[in-house]
Amino acid sequence: MTKVLYLIDKILTKMYSRWCIVLNFKDMFDKSAGGAIKYNDLELHCIDRIPVEKNFSGHLRLISTNSKYRQAVCIRVLKGEISIRSKSDDKEKSFFLWEDFLKNDSHYFEGTTEDSQLLIYNAWEQFFWHGQLFINSLEYGAAMIVEVKGNTRLYRCNDLTLDEDFDDIIFEITMNK
């Protein structure tokens, strides 16, 4: 019986690893040095780099979530600082804005940057087998479809789940001019 279970486990592991190879966007992003990739006629991003002026501001609005994992939007600058008016007056290099915080409101942000870019990506919360809570992003099935219309960007995101539905978190960012 043990040998049969071992063989079943080997077969399932092999099938799963083949599936992961197809849908593991992280490997594709690594090969593109973090740039956009093409997948099934879609342009996918792991991080959106919004060109901004030295002083910038905008609004972030959550549209929906559809995941078993708690979802977040990460808004970040590499050289500068950001503040989220509805969160606090604290200025940080990055914020993880969780879905329960984002619901039912538009959130104003402002900041400064020396490298003229605002970084946006999705993240999620997951528990590991030993019960430790972990914030994860940019791994496995994580990818974003970014639609730009004027100064508004719509994000449809995948989290770690190896699927292609791009509905785990959907949000928009409108930059002020």
ABEGO torsion letter per residue (X at the ends): XAAAAAAAAAAAAAAAAAAAAAABAAAAAAAAGGBBBBBGGBBBBABBBBBBBABBBBBBBBABBBBABBBBBBBBBABEBBBBAAABABBBABBBBBAAAABGBBBBBBBBBAAGBBBBBBBBBBBBAAGBBBBBBGBEABBBBBBBBEABBBBBBBBABBBAAGAABBBBBBBBX
